């Protein structure tokens, strides 16, 4: 998670995507306007969904979980 560290007004959250061996091969990132998305809302609403989506993609790439 980054909170306006890269650009004023921008927050983002990211999660890893793993390959068959467990190595991180990619990542997914959601970038959001800070005025619309407080940190608590991102953590509560988006982070679990992003992690779950990345885990599903990882399984499709052969990661056993």
Secondary structure, 3 states (H helix, E strand, C coil): CEECCCCCCEEEEEEEEECCCCCEEEEEEEEEECCCCCHHHHHHHHHHHHHHHHHHHHHHCCCCC
